[in-house]
Amino acid sequence: MQLEIVTPDKKVFQGEVSEASFPGANGAFQVLKNHAPLVSALAKGTVSFTTREGKQSMIVDGGVVEIKDNNIVLLAEKVLS
């Protein structure tokens, strides 16, 4: 799956991931390959994902995530770390 994390200022991450977890506004959720299409608001919390190099994570201060056709786009208000 392709994951892209973008803030209003810059592209924070773009690359291939095997799984990703998000702090949804109604609770945390995980995305694996061939996930059903989804658009979700995000709460402040930790986004984590696994690349070939290993597990990575960052804290986002809200935003929106769209999942469609093994592409994930996260539009974050701010990435804190």
C-alpha positions in Angstrom: 0.0 0.0 0.0 1.1 3.6 -0.6 0.9 6.0 2.3 1.2 9.8 1.9 1.2 12.1 4.9 0.8 15.8 4.1 0.4 19.0 6.2 -0.5 22.4 4.9 3.3 23.2 4.8 4.9 20.1 3.4 4.8 16.4 2.5 5.9 14.5 5.7 6.1 11.0 4.4 5.4 9.1 1.2 6.2 5.4 0.7 5.2 1.8 0.7 3.7 0.4 4.0 2.4 -3.0 4.9 0.0 -1.7 7.6 -0.9 1.6 9.2 -2.8 2.6 12.4 -4.7 5.8 12.9 -6.3 7.7 15.8 -9.8 8.0 14.4 -12.3 10.5 15.8 -14.4 7.6 17.0 -11.6 5.3 18.0 -8.3 3.9 16.7 -8.3 1.7 13.6 -5.8 -0.3 11.6 -5.5 -0.5 7.8 -4.2 -3.5 5.9 -3.8 -4.3 2.2 -7.2 -4.3 0.3 -9.0 -2.4 3.0 -12.5 -1.2 2.0 -12.7 2.5 0.9 -13.0 4.8 3.9 -12.8 8.5 4.8 -12.4 9.3 8.5 -11.7 12.3 10.7 -8.7 11.9 12.9 -8.2 13.0 16.5 -4.9 14.1 18.0 -2.9 10.9 18.5 -0.2 8.6 17.2 -0.1 7.4 13.6 2.0 4.3 13.2 3.0 2.3 10.1 5.4 -0.4 9.0 7.8 0.0 6.1 10.6 -2.3 4.9 12.9 -0.4 7.4 10.6 -1.2 10.3 7.9 0.4 12.4 7.6 4.2 12.4 5.3 6.6 14.2 4.4 10.3 14.5 1.9 12.3 16.5 -0.7 14.2 14.4 -2.9 17.0 15.7 -6.1 16.0 13.9 -6.9 15.7 10.2 -8.6 13.5 7.7 -7.5 10.2 6.2 -8.8 8.6 2.9 -8.3 5.0 2.0 -9.0 3.8 -1.6 -7.5 1.2 -3.9 -4.5 0.5 -1.6 -3.6 4.2 -1.4 -3.8 6.1 1.9 -3.7 9.9 2.0 -3.6 11.5 5.4 -4.1 15.3 5.5 -2.9 16.3 8.9 -3.5 19.7 10.5 0.0 19.4 12.1 2.6 16.7 12.8 4.0 17.2 16.2 6.8 14.6 16.0 
